[in-house]
Amino acid sequence: SVESLAAEGTGVRVGDVLASLDARVALASLRVSEIEAGMTGEVDEARSRLAQAERSHARLMESAAGGAVHPSEIEASEATIEQLAAAVSRAEAMLAARVATVELRRATLDEHTMEAPFDGVVLRVDSEVGLAVSEATPLIRLVDLSTLRVDLHLPVELYGLMREELTYRLELGAPVLDTAGARLVWCEPMIDPATSTFRAVFEVANDDGAIPAGVTARLPRETVLAALESGRTAGAGEAFADAPAAID
């Protein structure tokens, strides 16, 4: 269940906690796993038995040098060492598995805290404290409005006249009712035959958050006509096309 949530309108930085879930069960599981991972007695005992068998085998080989040991005794001693070495390997593997379980439990515990993946503003809270949630349950909508994107579908006649990385003026609709500089990021190299347009993507700096997402944007019509007349690219600070678009 949800234990805490950031408030709508809160500005956050990367790594700030946006929401936290009840982690009591996950924390208890982690503690149990840590205790189990610290139980090395089985490994220590297996290693001790192997070391003792190796010492006994060494003494046996010293006696064998004088011909006082039957070959079958040596074979039995070697077989014992192999069995004990296998037991050590099994014990070490089981311990390694318990240690890995600890890391898994820690990762699971981390999933009970939602951190901001980027700087932004909490746009909307879709849950509430105390509510049971699943992995598919939306909790918070975080947005970064410092840079807004504008998708415009421009007349095909302007294809090739737009220059990426130049800044063009956009006319913004209500409630802004002003112009803003927009850097052309991308002209999609694909023409829509149904509308005879192509897609152009702009970015508008919005560090102060004065422009709300969703406001309509338009490139001045008079500049379109001038550009088509001259057949040349408008300079920085100018723009063409009158296709409206919503700013993301």
Salt bridges, closest charged atoms under 4 A:
ASP22 OD2 - ARG24 NH2 2.67
GLU34 OE2 - ARG106 NH2 3.40
GLU45 OE2 - ARG49 NH2 2.66
GLU92 OE2 - ARG47 NH2 2.78
GLU103 OE2 - ARG106 NH1 3.00
ASP119 OD2 - ARG13 NH1 3.12
ASP126 OD2 - ARG141 NE 2.91
ASP151 OD1 - ARG149 NE 3.40
ASP151 OD2 - ARG199 NE 3.17
GLU165 OE1 - ARG183 NH1 2.75
GLU188 OE2 - ARG199 NH1 3.15
GLU203 OE1 - ARG183 NH2 2.80
ASP242 OD2 - ARG221 NH1 2.56
ASP248 OD2 - ARG149 NH2 3.20
